[in-house]
Amino acid sequence: MLKRSVTAATTLFILSAQPVFAQTSEWGGVCVEKGVATIQGLECLFANIFTVIIPLIGFAAFVMFIYGSFQWLLSGGDSKHTSQAKNALTYGVIGIVVALSAFIILNLISNFTGITKIKEFRIPRSNETQDATTP
């Protein structure tokens, strides 16, 4: 029975549709004007950092939570190992809360203010004067 269950689960996993991210863009924007990097490059830098860091924090917290769970299961009643496992679980939960809070706060600010691109950190530029002077 167990062998059938494992075979069925493996078959379903292999045959299920998996997303392929082969042609997604590497980063949001290049932020280089006329071959020269400007201060506008900072907004792309911050947007790219937050795009990468928030999911990594969530993943690290999830891994910490799983590690603490296994550590607790394997502690065997030893108070030292149990307290280490509790600390790992606490840190994992705190990490998940921090990652979710960062995501929720950015989206709430975006919804309340109506600014849909709050995660892009737009820095105002003075192209209007440059465009007027260039022929």
C-alpha positions as CSV (number, residue, x, y, z in Angstrom):
1,M,0.0,0.0,0.0
2,L,2.8,2.4,0.9
3,K,4.6,1.6,-2.3
4,R,1.5,2.4,-4.4
5,S,1.0,5.7,-2.5
6,V,4.6,6.7,-3.1
7,T,4.4,5.7,-6.8
8,A,1.1,7.6,-7.3
9,A,2.4,10.7,-5.5
10,T,5.6,10.6,-7.6
11,T,3.7,10.2,-10.8
12,L,1.4,13.1,-10.0
13,F,4.3,15.3,-9.1
14,I,6.1,14.6,-12.3
15,L,3.1,15.0,-14.5
16,S,1.8,18.2,-12.8
17,A,2.4,21.4,-14.7
18,Q,5.4,23.4,-13.4
19,P,6.0,27.0,-14.2
20,V,9.1,27.7,-16.3
21,F,10.8,31.0,-15.8
22,A,13.2,30.8,-18.8
23,Q,12.2,34.0,-20.4
24,T,11.5,36.4,-17.6
25,S,13.4,39.7,-17.4
26,E,16.5,39.7,-15.2
27,W,15.8,43.0,-13.5
28,G,13.1,45.7,-13.6
29,G,14.9,48.5,-15.4
30,V,18.4,49.4,-16.5
31,C,18.2,53.1,-15.4
32,V,21.0,54.2,-17.7
33,E,20.4,57.2,-19.9
34,K,22.5,57.7,-22.9
35,G,25.2,55.3,-21.7
36,V,25.8,57.1,-18.4
37,A,24.5,55.9,-15.1
38,T,22.6,58.6,-13.1
39,I,21.2,58.9,-9.7
40,Q,18.1,57.2,-11.2
41,G,20.1,54.0,-10.9
42,L,19.5,54.0,-7.2
43,E,15.7,53.5,-7.6
44,C,16.3,50.5,-9.7
45,L,18.8,49.2,-7.2
46,F,16.4,49.6,-4.3
47,A,13.5,48.0,-6.3
48,N,15.7,45.1,-7.3
49,I,17.0,44.6,-3.8
50,F,13.5,44.5,-2.3
51,T,12.3,42.3,-5.1
52,V,15.0,39.7,-4.2
53,I,15.4,40.2,-0.4
54,I,11.7,39.9,0.8
55,P,11.2,36.4,-0.7
56,L,14.7,35.3,0.5
57,I,13.8,36.4,4.1
58,G,10.6,34.4,3.9
59,F,12.4,31.4,2.5
60,A,15.2,31.6,5.2
61,A,12.5,31.9,7.9
62,F,10.7,28.8,6.5
63,V,13.9,26.8,6.5
64,M,14.6,27.9,10.0
65,F,11.1,26.8,11.0
66,I,11.6,23.4,9.5
67,Y,15.0,23.0,11.1
68,G,13.6,23.9,14.5
69,S,10.8,21.4,14.0
70,F,13.2,18.6,13.2
71,Q,15.5,19.6,16.0
72,W,12.5,19.4,18.4
73,L,11.4,16.0,17.1
74,L,14.9,14.6,17.5
75,S,15.7,16.2,20.9
76,G,14.6,13.1,22.7
77,G,13.4,15.0,25.8
78,D,16.8,16.6,26.4
79,S,16.1,20.1,27.8
80,K,19.1,21.7,26.2
81,H,18.1,20.5,22.7
82,T,14.5,21.3,23.3
83,S,15.3,24.9,24.2
84,Q,17.5,25.2,21.1
85,A,14.6,23.9,19.0
86,K,12.2,26.4,20.7
87,N,14.6,29.2,19.9
88,A,14.9,28.1,16.3
89,L,11.2,27.9,15.9
90,T,10.8,31.4,17.5
91,Y,13.3,32.9,15.1
92,G,11.6,31.2,12.2
93,V,8.2,32.6,13.2
94,I,9.7,36.0,13.7
95,G,11.3,35.9,10.3
96,I,8.1,34.9,8.6
97,V,6.2,37.7,10.4
98,V,8.9,40.2,9.3
99,A,8.7,39.1,5.7
100,L,5.0,39.2,5.6
101,S,4.8,42.5,7.4
102,A,7.2,44.1,5.0
103,F,5.1,42.9,2.0
104,I,1.8,43.8,3.6
105,I,2.9,47.3,4.7
106,L,4.2,48.1,1.2
107,N,1.0,46.9,-0.3
108,L,-1.2,48.8,2.2
109,I,0.6,52.0,1.6
110,S,0.2,51.4,-2.1
111,N,-3.6,50.8,-1.7
112,F,-4.3,53.7,0.6
113,T,-2.3,56.3,-1.4
114,G,-3.2,55.0,-4.8
115,I,0.4,54.8,-5.8
116,T,0.8,51.5,-7.6
117,K,4.5,51.5,-8.0
118,I,5.6,52.1,-4.4
119,K,8.1,49.3,-4.5
120,E,10.1,51.0,-7.3
121,F,11.4,54.0,-5.2
122,R,11.1,56.7,-7.9
123,I,13.7,59.5,-7.5
124,P,12.5,62.7,-9.1
125,R,14.7,63.9,-12.0
126,S,15.2,67.1,-13.8
127,N,15.0,66.0,-17.4
128,E,12.6,68.8,-18.2
129,T,15.4,71.4,-18.1
130,Q,17.9,69.1,-19.9
131,D,15.4,68.3,-22.6
132,A,14.6,72.0,-23.2
133,T,18.3,72.9,-23.6
134,T,19.3,70.0,-25.9
135,P,18.6,70.6,-29.6
